[in-house]
Amino acid sequence: LGSDVCRGALMFAETRPLGPDGLDWLCVQAANLYGGGVDKLPMGERAQWIKDRFKTIQNAARDPLGELGGFWLDAEDPWQCLATCFEIHKALESGDPVNFQCRLPVHQDGSCNGLQHYAALGRDEAGGEQVNLMPNDRPGDVYTGIANVLKKIVAEDMVSHEDLDTRKLASLLSEHIDRKLVKQTVMTSVYGVTHVGARQQIQNRLKERNAVEDENLRYQVATYAASRTLDALSNLFVNARDVMAWLAECARIIAGRGKAVEWTTPMGLPVVQPYRAKGKKVIRTLVQSFVLQFDNDENKVQKNKQRSAFPPNYIHSVDSAHMMKTAVACQADGLTFAGVHDSFWTHAGDVPAMSKHIRETFIDLHSEPLLEQLFEELKQKYPEIAMELPPPPEAGSMDLQQVRESLYFFS
């Protein structure tokens, strides 16, 4: 379901009328899929941008490969955009869009969803604002936010860092800092990206744009940029980073005693991290010898993997609970629901109802003392180290109820 062409081919089995808001949501979806900055506009402006191009969109639907039908080819997700153009065209041609029977899924996507859950767990107000947990007139963009913080840090290093080599690296990096440079590192920070991984990501971005021609110097600039990007993340997501560090520390203590980390998800499902050393068996034949590797629950745990994997795995258990709660609420309300990770789908006319359920279930989920419950569970599962486990970090001041009023929380 990850590829654009596969998603563009998907339709719901049942049709639903667009209703009074459905055509607007089809327009918002077309704008989101077109991208190019249009997807960062306020919601009303996204819809209007598409409405101003209805004639162009209808040309694309009538003859996608014709001289006047190339609108969709410039989209970031062209096949899904074309599918939406078809549906908009059919709705307009029907003469009665309100009653037009539509089967195209309309998506509502989270804003860097892993960071949304971290911010909610830590009640991180500043971080929550960056990932649209707080209501705002315009959508927040966490990648731009991190890039702006990074620019300030690098600008200070250029003039005031005591190490002259660091000043030089900051100067070389400064002109290349933008949203795209930091996006992958910010996204994978939720999954416990290491400094080495962040350096490789940024080095690849610099290489793509032919920045810093000397390869060794580019490596040094990327190393510096990775360190400062992770600093920028810590500056912007203080409480969220505390939560991440606490989860990693608990896993370090547990794995240090040779135990695999276990916990129960908010939906009541037990989880055991399977990361253990591989068993090995040498097979000797007349021709050659070779080694077979196999999993065995009695092998020693991989301590570093247990530690680094627990924060992202725990967050996945939380975001999957949010999806499940939303699906159950939608089913109870008679809505069709589908989802892929942090992208929730329903019929265009039902987007307002699904959006309400997304927000209510998120508030309901995070109103539970999830970290305190996890702390108590870990102490019960591992009584021999209960006194070593640190308590959860102190929460910030974010008002979780504000998620209810945030238009861009999922959009």
N, C-alpha and C positions, 0 to 999 in steps of 0.2 A: 504493500500500500504506500510505499515511500515515493515511488516515481510519479512524476507529473502526468504522464500519459495514462497510468493506471487509475489515478484519482480522477482524471478527466472523464474516464469511461464509466465511473460508478454512478448509479441512479438508485433511488429508493424504489422498492417494488410497488408501493402504494403512492397515489397522488394525493395532494392536499391543496385546497384553494389558497392563493396568495394572500387573500384578505387585504385589509387596508394598508399594512406595512410591508407586505412581502416583496413588492417590486423595489422598494427602497433598499431592502436587505440584499436583493440580487445585485443592485447597483453597488452597494458597499463591497460585496464579495468580488465583483468584477474589478473594482479599484484595488482591493487588497491583493488580488492575483496579478494585476498589471504591475504593481510595485513602482519602482523608479521614483520613490518619494511620495507618490500619490497615496500609498498605504500609510503614510505618517501624518496625513492631514486629519483635522477633526472629522468626526463621523459624518456630519451633514455635508461638509465640503467634499468628502469622498463620493457620496451619492450624487451630488450636483455635478461633479467633474464627469461622471459617466453620463448623466442625463444630458449634459451639453454635447455629448458625442453619440446620441442615440442613432443618428443617421449613419455615422461611421460604423457603429456596432451592428446595425441591421445589414449594412453592406457586407460586413465580415460573415454574418450568419448566412446570407444568401449565397455568397460565393467566396469562401475562405481563401482560395488561391487566386482569385481574380485580381485585377489591377486595383480595385478600390477596397479589397477585402483583407488587407494585410495588417489591420489594427492589432490583432491578437499575436502576431509574430514578434512584436516588440515587447510583449509581456514577460515578466520574470518566470511565470508559470503558464506558458502559452496554451497548452492543451486544456487545462482547467478553465483558463480565461475564455477560450473558444466555446467550451461547453456552456459557460454562463452567458456568453453572447447569444447562443442558440436559444436559451431559455428566455432571455429578455426579449429577443425578437418575437418569439412565439406568443409571449404575454401581450406585447404591443399589438401584434397582428390580430389577436383574438378580439380586440375592440372592447374587452371587459377584463382588464388585468386583475381586478379584485377577485373575480370568480374563476380566473384561469387556474386549471389543475396542474400543479407543478410537482415534479418528482426529483428535482436536483437538490442534493444536500448542500446546505449553507453552513460554512465553518465559523466557529468562534474559537480563536486561539489564545492561549495564555501568553503573557509577556515574560519570557525567560522563566518558565513555570517553576523550575527547581529553586530559583532565587526567591520566587513568590512564597514558596512554602518555608524556606529558611527564614525569610523576613517575618512571616507570620508566627513561626515558632519562637523567634527571638523578640517579637513585638518591636521590630526595627523600623522606626518611623521614617528616618532618612532613606534607608534602603527600600522600604515599602513604597515610598513615593516614586522612586526610580523605576519600579516594576509595576506601577499602576494599581497598588492596593489602596491608594488614597484618591479621592475624586479630584479631577482637574479638568480645565477647559480643553486642554490638548493632551494627546497621548504622551506619556513619558517614554524615553528611549534609553534604556540602561547602558547600551553600548556607547551612545554619544555622551552620556553622563560620565562613564569611566574614562573615555577619551579626553574629556574636558579636565577632569581631575589630574590625569596623567600629564596633560600639557602644563598645568600649574607646577607640578612636582619637577618636571624636566626643566622648566624655565628657571626655577629656583636653583637647581643643580648647575645650570649653565653659568650662573653668576656668583654663587656662594659656596659651592662644594669645595671642601679643602683639598680634594685630590684632583690634580690637573687632568689626569687621564679621564676621570669621570666627567669633568666639564666638557672635554672633547667629545666623548660618546653622547652626552646630552645634546650638544650642538648638532651632531650628525643626525640624531634621532628626531629632533624637534620639528623639522619640516615635513616629516612623514607620519605624524600622529593624526589618525582619523578613526572614524567608527570601524572601518573595515579592518584596520590593523589589530584592534583589540577584541573584535567580536568573537572569534573562535576561543580565545583564552577565557573570556568572560563566560561563554556558554559552558565550557568544560570545567570551569572552576567548581561548578556544582557537583561534578563527578570526580573531584579530587585531583585535578591536573597538577602534576609536579612542576617544579621550576624547570627541569629539563624539557618536559613536554611543552610548557609555555614558550620556552626559548625556541624550540623547533618550529612551533606554529608561527611565531612572529618572524623568524628567519625566513620561512617560506613566503610570508606576505611581502617582506622586503625584497626577496629575490624576484617575485612576480612583477614588481614594479621597477625592477632594475635599480634599486636604491643601494647605495654603498657598493661600488663595483668590486673592491677588493674583498675576496671571500673571507679571509681571516678577520678583517675589520668588521665585516657584516656580522660575523659570529659574535664578536665582542659587543657590537651595538644591540644585537638581539638578546644577548645575555643580560645586558643592562636594562633593556626595555621590558623583558619578562619580569625581572625583579621589581621594577617600578610599577608595572601594570598590576601585579599582585598586591603591592603597597596601596595602589589607588583603590582596588577592590576592598581592602581592609579598612581604608579610610571612609568609604561610602557605605559599607555594610558592616558596621561595628558589631551590633548584636548578632547578626546572622553569622558572621565569621566566628563569634564566640561559640555559637551552637555547633558549627562545623568542627571547631577545635575540641569541644567537649566530647562529641561523638567519637572522634578519632582517638582521644585519650582513653576513653572507656574501652574501646576495642584494643588499644595497645596493652592495657593492663590485663584484659581477659586473655588475649593471645599469648602474652608473656608467660602465662601459666599453662600454656599448651592446650588451651581450650578454643573451640570454634565459637564465634559470636552467634547467639541465638536471641530472638525476640519475637513478639507477637504484633502483627499489624493492627491498625485501628479497626479493621474488619474482622479481627479475631483469628487470622490465619498465622500459623507458626512458620517461622523462617529460620533456617540454619545456613550460615555461609559455608560453602563447600570447599573453600580454598585450602587444600592440603598438598603436601609433597607427593609427586607421582611415584607409584611403585614401579620398579624396574625388573625385568626378567631377560637374561641373556639367552638367546637361542643360537645354538651352534649346529651347523650343518656341514656336510662334506665340502660345500662350495664356499661358505662364508658364515660369519657370525653377525647377528643383529640384535638390537635391544628393543623390546616391547615396553611401552609405558602404559600404566593403567591406574585408575582411581581406586582408592581404598580408604574407607572411613576410619581405619585404624592408623593411617600414616600420620606423621607429625603435621601440625597446621603450618601454613605459610604465614609467619607473623606479620611481615610487612603488608602482604596482600589482605589479610584480615583487617588490619588497621586502616589501610587506605580505602578499602572497598565499603566499609561500614557506613560512613556518612552518606555517600550517594545511594547505597542500597536502602538505607532507612528512609531517605527522602522519596525514593521510588515507592516504598511501601505506603507512604503517606499520600503521594499524588495518585496512586492507583486506588486508594480508598476514596479519594475525592471523586474520581471518575465513576466508581461503582455507586457511590451515594447519589451522584447526579443522574446516572442511568436509572436507578430505582425510582427516584423522584419523578423523572420524565415519564417512565412507564405508568406510574400511578396517576399521572395527569393526562394520560392518553396521547403522549407525544412519541413520535418515532425518534430514536436516538442511536447514533453510532459515534465512535471516537477512535482516534489514534493518538496515544500518549496525552498531549495537552491540547489536542484539536478536537473539539466536540461539534457534532453535526446534527442538524435536524432540518425539517422543511422550512422554507423561507418565511412562511406565514407564522411559524411557531417559534421563531428566534427570540422574541421578547419573553415568552414563557420559559424557554430553556435558559435564557440568560439569568432570569430570576432564580431558577433552581441552582445554577452554577454558583451564584453568590451565596445563597442561603446555605447550601451544603458545605461550602468552604468555611463560612462563619461557624456553622454547627460543628464541623470537624475540629477546627482550631480553638474552639471554646473549651474543648476538653484539655485537661492538663497533660498533654502528650509526653512532654519531656519528663515530668514528675512520675508519670505512670511507667515510662521506660526505665527510669532510675530505680524505682521500686522493684520492677520485674528483674532487672539485672542483678540486684542485690539478692533476690530470692533464688535465682538460677545459679549464682556463683557465691554462695555464702562464705567460702574461704577467703574471698577478696572483697567482701562487702565494705569493709572499713577503708579499703584503698580507693574505691571508686569515688571520684569527686561529685558533688551535687551539681545539678544543672546550673548554667550561668544565669545571672539575674536578667530578667526581661526588661525590654525598653518600654517606652510610653505610648506606643501606637495603639489607637482605638480600632480594634478589629471590626467594629460595627460599620466603620466607614466604607468597608469593601462593598457594602450593599449599594452605595451611591456612586461607585466608581464605574463610569461608562466604559473605560478602557482596560479594566481588569482582565476580561476576556473579550476580544473584539475582532 
